[in-house]
């Protein structure tokens, strides 16, 4: 007899609520006076809808969980560190700018999240990835979406 499928019902309900919220915000964004102003909210709402639909479909089609597999325990200090770093980033960003705050916090997050021992090769690769991602977000938000970001004051 096949194993009973287990669905993440609360997750599916939350994804459906996110779809509803995104549709409402998307409709509201399209009523903005300046057509350039709704590009960013429309992009985020569309992405939110697509990701929520993907989550629902994935949850309904995913394979059965392996009952013999053991879950790794979470790390509370890492989770607290994540929240603390995000708050620090939000607080220092107006004073140091988007790029310095983003690079510093991203590097600190990667350091906190790293389980394997550090090597020079990993450090260089992660540093390049950090610079590429933060700079990419800066370009997307500042140049493509024209979202004013905090600038370096000097």
C-alpha positions, 0 to 999 in steps of 0.5 A: 500500500502506498504511503499517504501523501503529506501536504503542507496545508498551512503553507498552501493556504499562506501561498494562496493568501499571498497570491490574493494580496499580490493581486490586490496590490498589483491592481492598486499599483496599476492605478498610480498616476505616474506609469513609471511608479508602478514598474517596481511594485508590479514586478514584485507582485508578479514575482510573488504570484509566480513563486506562490503558484510554484510553491503550491504546485511543488507541494502538491506534486512533491515526492513522499518524504523519507520517513527514515531520514533524520532532520538536522537540528536548527541553530538558534544562534545563527537564526538570531544572528540573521535577524540581528544582522538584517536589523543592523543593515537597515539601521546603518544603511542611511548613514553608510549607503547601500553598497557598503552596508550590503557588502558588510552584512552579506559577508557577515551573513555568509560567515555566520551561515558557513558550516564547512571549514573556510579555505582561501579558495572558498573565501575568494569565491564567496567574496566574489559572489558577495560583490556580484550579488550586492552590486547586481541588486544595486544596479537592478534597483538604482538603474533599472527600477529607478529606486532611490537608494541610500548613497555613500555620504563621502 
